[in-house]
Amino acid sequence: MVRPTERKNVFVLGFDERHSADLQRIRGADRFVFHPLLSSEELIYQKQFEIEDKLEKARNILRKFDGPVDAIVCHWDFPVTPMAAILCEELGLFGPSLEALLKCSHKYWSRVEQRKVAPENTPGFCAVDPFEDDALEKVTLDYPFWIKPVKGYGSLLGFRINNAAEFHRAIEIVRARIKRLGDPFNEILKRVDVPDEVAGVTGNHLVAEEFLGGMEIAPEGSVQHGVYRAHGMIDMVRDRNHKSFLRYEYPSRAPRRVQQRAIDLAQKVLLQIGFDNACFNMEFFWNQDTDKLSIIEINPRISQSHCYQFEMVDGMSNHEIAVHVALGDKPQFEYGKGPYEHAAKFLLRRYTHQDEIATHVPTREELDRLKSRQPDTDVVVMLQKGHRLSELMDQDAYSYLLAEVYVAAHTTHEMLVKYRQAVDLLPFAFEPVSEKQPA
């Protein structure tokens, strides 16, 4: 038994009870004490991001702590990852430099870096200022193409553009919403020297990108003291509309040679960027017809969307990798030690452009009934009874996310059957919003 005085103090930026349980289940958890460093409610899904205020609040917590601060970990996107980098640098803890992190998460800057070492794997792209009247004339790509914010997550404000009318409709939405993340992202950008080729592209710009298709795969791994490691490959499966994600499945069903190429490409790009002492996941398209791999984006963190899958299949969560990298320890990942061979996070969506009110969401009794039939299936309901779909924050442009459903099984077929059974046991009901109901 490890004596309390020897336990490492690991601060979790963006702490929440659900992911705290993941941390407590990692191997050797009794060697660590996990401390909240601001809650996810304080940092995520905010209407306004007060970066400096939150940083100072976090600093005060760390200053008042009676003991050594051994590591800071996080698994959320903006603003958590750049805040963690800033705090780690101030305290001399292991973590990526803020510049390297921004080279990953600033989508235009990231493309510039990718093109330097992997031009054949970098899709065509250009910057677009959505507030310019002639924005469409500045696009150098043919239809169809994608537009997305320089800083976004979860397909937020991402649109497939097939013609000028769709572009102008999307731009109106973008103009109304992009500054929520763009303005605070610009505050972070002020902390680094942005190169001239990127300096004019702010957090309130869009990136237009060549339209790609194929199978989506995502290697996840870490770089520590300059040593690159990949610990898993996730399939990112889109729904029938080919726009919204249906599930994140592990292990990948892509050919092993394709997986290795993606792993090697990720290494080349991350070393070019100077990314070190942190975890990552990097998304690719593999075109089965041409065998071409194209980089989608880089996320400079582990993904909380992958934790369940690793635990069910390999018997250990990716949180364990993040903790050891943050402490400067060599991470050890084991494979195939979990109770199942396949696992996925499914995204149960409602496809509508109309606002609706939830008249029924799964009750505790209904969730318990599912649990009795599928003990290892987990569900996170995103909507409360009486709430509007429009109250759900950070949705993609084509659907509303109602629930996250985590399913594990011994075969892919069994996993899909279990998911369909779970959906049947998760009733949702909606009614239209009447014109008399206030927004």
Long-range contacts (C-beta under 8 A, 24 or more apart in sequence): 1-30, 2-30, 2-31, 6-31, 7-31, 7-32, 7-33, 8-32, 8-33, 8-70, 8-71, 8-327, 9-33, 9-35, 9-65, 9-67, 9-68, 9-69, 9-70, 9-71, 10-34, 10-35, 10-70, 10-71, 10-72, 10-73, 10-323, 10-326, 10-327, 11-35, 11-36, 11-37, 11-61, 11-62, 11-69, 11-71, 11-72, 11-73, 12-36, 12-37, 12-72, 12-73, 12-74, 13-37, 13-38, 13-43, 13-58, 13-72, 13-73, 13-74, 13-76, 13-80, 13-83, 13-84, 13-87, 14-38, 14-39, 14-40, 14-43, 14-44, 14-74, 14-75, 14-76, 14-80, 15-39, 15-40, 16-40, 16-41, 18-380, 19-75, 19-304, 19-307, 19-319, 22-304, 22-307, 22-311, 22-317, 22-319, 23-317, 23-319, 23-323, 25-311, 25-317, 26-316, 26-317, 26-319, 26-320, 26-323, 27-316, 27-320, 32-323, 35-65, 37-61, 37-62, 37-72, 40-76, 43-76, 43-79, 43-80, 43-83, 44-76, 44-80, 45-393, 45-394, 47-180, 48-180, 49-78, 49-79, 49-180, 49-181, 49-184, 50-184, 51-79, 51-83, 51-184, 51-187, 51-188, 52-187, 54-79, 54-83, 55-83, 55-86, 55-87, 58-83, 58-87, 59-87, 59-90, 62-87, 62-91, 69-93, 70-327, 71-323, 71-326, 71-327, 72-326, 73-319, 73-322, 73-323, 73-326, 74-301, 75-301, 75-302, 75-303, 75-304, 75-307, 75-319, 75-322, 76-301, 76-304, 77-105, 77-153, 77-154, 77-299, 77-301, 78-105, 78-151, 78-153, 78-181, 78-184, 78-185, 79-184, 79-188, 81-105, 81-300, 81-301, 82-188, 86-191, 93-326, 94-224, 94-277, 94-325, 94-326, 94-327, 94-328, 95-277, 95-278, 95-326, 96-275, 96-276, 96-277, 96-278, 96-300, 97-274, 97-276, 98-188, 98-191, 98-192, 99-192, 99-193, 99-274, 100-273, 100-274, 100-275, 100-276, 100-300, 101-275, 101-278, 101-300, 102-188, 102-189, 102-192, 103-273, 103-274, 103-275, 104-270, 104-273, 104-275, 104-280, 104-298, 104-299, 104-300, 105-151, 105-298, 105-299, 105-300, 106-150, 106-151, 106-185, 106-189, 106-198, 106-201, 106-203, 107-148, 107-149, 107-150, 107-151, 107-152, 107-207, 107-297, 108-150, 108-198, 108-201, 108-205, 108-207, 109-194, 109-195, 109-198, 109-201, 110-273, 110-297, 110-298, 111-207, 111-209, 112-195, 112-197, 112-198, 113-269, 113-272, 113-273, 114-269, 114-295, 116-272, 117-268, 117-269, 117-272, 118-265, 118-268, 118-269, 118-295, 120-292, 121-265, 121-292, 121-293, 121-294, 121-295, 122-294, 122-295, 123-209, 123-210, 123-212, 123-294, 123-295, 124-209, 124-210, 125-207, 125-208, 125-209, 125-210, 126-207, 126-208, 127-200, 127-201, 127-205, 127-206, 127-207, 127-208, 128-205, 128-206, 128-207, 128-208, 129-204, 129-205, 129-206, 130-171, 130-174, 130-175, 130-178, 130-204, 130-205, 130-206, 131-175, 131-204, 135-167, 135-171, 136-164, 136-167, 136-168, 139-167, 139-208, 140-208, 141-208, 141-209, 141-210, 144-211, 145-208, 145-209, 145-210, 145-211, 146-208, 146-209, 146-210, 146-211, 147-174, 147-206, 147-207, 147-208, 147-209, 148-206, 148-207, 148-209, 149-174, 149-178, 149-181, 149-182, 149-203, 149-205, 149-206, 149-207, 150-182, 150-185, 150-201, 150-202, 150-203, 150-204, 150-205, 150-206, 150-207, 151-181, 151-182, 151-185, 151-203, 152-181, 153-394, 154-394, 154-395, 154-396, 155-243, 155-244, 155-245, 155-396, 155-397, 156-181, 156-394, 156-395, 156-396, 157-397, 158-396, 158-397, 159-397, 160-211, 160-243, 161-208, 170-397, 173-397, 174-206, 178-204, 178-206, 179-204, 212-285, 212-287, 212-294, 212-296, 213-242, 213-285, 213-287, 214-285, 214-286, 214-287, 214-288, 214-289, 214-292, 214-294, 215-254, 215-285, 215-286, 215-288, 216-283, 216-284, 216-285, 216-286, 216-296, 217-252, 217-254, 217-258, 217-259, 217-262, 217-283, 217-284, 217-286, 218-248, 218-281, 218-282, 218-283, 218-284, 218-303, 219-259, 219-262, 219-263, 219-266, 219-281, 219-282, 219-284, 220-279, 220-280, 220-281, 220-282, 220-302, 220-303, 220-306, 220-318, 221-263, 221-266, 221-279, 221-280, 221-281, 222-278, 222-279, 222-280, 222-321, 222-322, 222-325, 222-331, 223-270, 223-271, 223-275, 223-276, 223-277, 223-278, 223-280, 224-276, 224-277, 224-325, 224-328, 224-330, 224-331, 225-276, 225-277, 225-328, 226-276, 228-266, 228-267, 228-270, 228-271, 229-331, 229-333, 230-263, 230-266, 230-267, 231-310, 231-318, 231-321, 231-331, 231-333, 232-306, 232-310, 232-314, 232-318, 232-333, 233-259, 233-262, 233-263, 234-281, 234-303, 234-306, 234-309, 236-283, 237-344, 239-347, 239-349, 239-399, 241-351, 241-398, 241-399, 243-396, 243-397, 243-398, 244-347, 244-349, 244-351, 244-396, 244-398, 244-399, 245-347, 246-346, 246-347, 246-349, 247-344, 247-345, 247-346, 247-347, 247-419, 248-303, 248-305, 248-306, 248-309, 248-344, 248-345, 249-309, 249-342, 249-343, 249-344, 249-412, 249-415, 250-306, 250-309, 250-310, 250-313, 250-342, 250-343, 250-344, 251-313, 251-342, 253-412, 254-286, 258-286, 258-291, 258-293, 261-293, 262-286, 262-293, 265-293, 265-295, 266-298, 269-295, 269-298, 270-298, 273-298, 275-300, 277-325, 277-326, 277-328, 278-325, 279-318, 279-321, 279-322, 279-325, 281-306, 305-345, 306-345, 308-343, 308-345, 308-378, 308-406, 308-408, 309-343, 309-344, 309-345, 309-406, 309-408, 310-338, 311-338, 312-338, 312-339, 312-340, 312-343, 312-376, 312-408, 313-338, 313-340, 313-341, 313-342, 313-343, 313-408, 314-338, 315-339, 338-408, 339-376, 339-408, 340-376, 340-408, 340-409, 340-410, 341-409, 341-410, 341-411, 342-408, 342-409, 342-410, 342-411, 342-412, 342-414, 342-415, 343-406, 343-407, 343-408, 343-409, 343-415, 344-406, 344-407, 344-408, 344-415, 344-419, 345-404, 345-405, 345-406, 346-404, 346-405, 346-406, 346-407, 346-419, 347-401, 347-404, 347-405, 348-401, 348-402, 348-403, 348-404, 348-405, 348-423, 348-426, 349-399, 349-400, 349-401, 349-402, 350-389, 350-399, 350-400, 350-402, 350-428, 350-430, 351-398, 351-399, 352-389, 352-399, 352-400, 354-432, 354-433, 355-388, 355-389, 355-390, 355-432, 355-433, 356-388, 356-389, 356-430, 356-431, 356-432, 356-433, 357-386, 357-387, 357-388, 357-389, 357-430, 357-431, 357-432, 357-433, 357-437, 358-383, 358-384, 358-385, 358-386, 358-387, 358-388, 358-389, 358-428, 358-429, 358-430, 359-385, 359-429, 359-430, 359-431, 360-385, 360-427, 360-428, 360-429, 361-385, 361-402, 361-428, 362-403, 362-425, 362-426, 362-427, 362-428, 366-425, 366-426, 366-427, 367-426, 369-425, 370-422, 370-425, 370-426, 373-421, 373-425, 374-407, 374-418, 374-421, 374-422, 376-408, 377-405, 377-406, 377-407, 377-408, 377-418, 377-422, 378-405, 378-406, 379-403, 379-404, 379-405, 379-406, 379-422, 379-426, 380-404, 381-426, 383-428, 388-433, 389-430, 390-439, 402-428
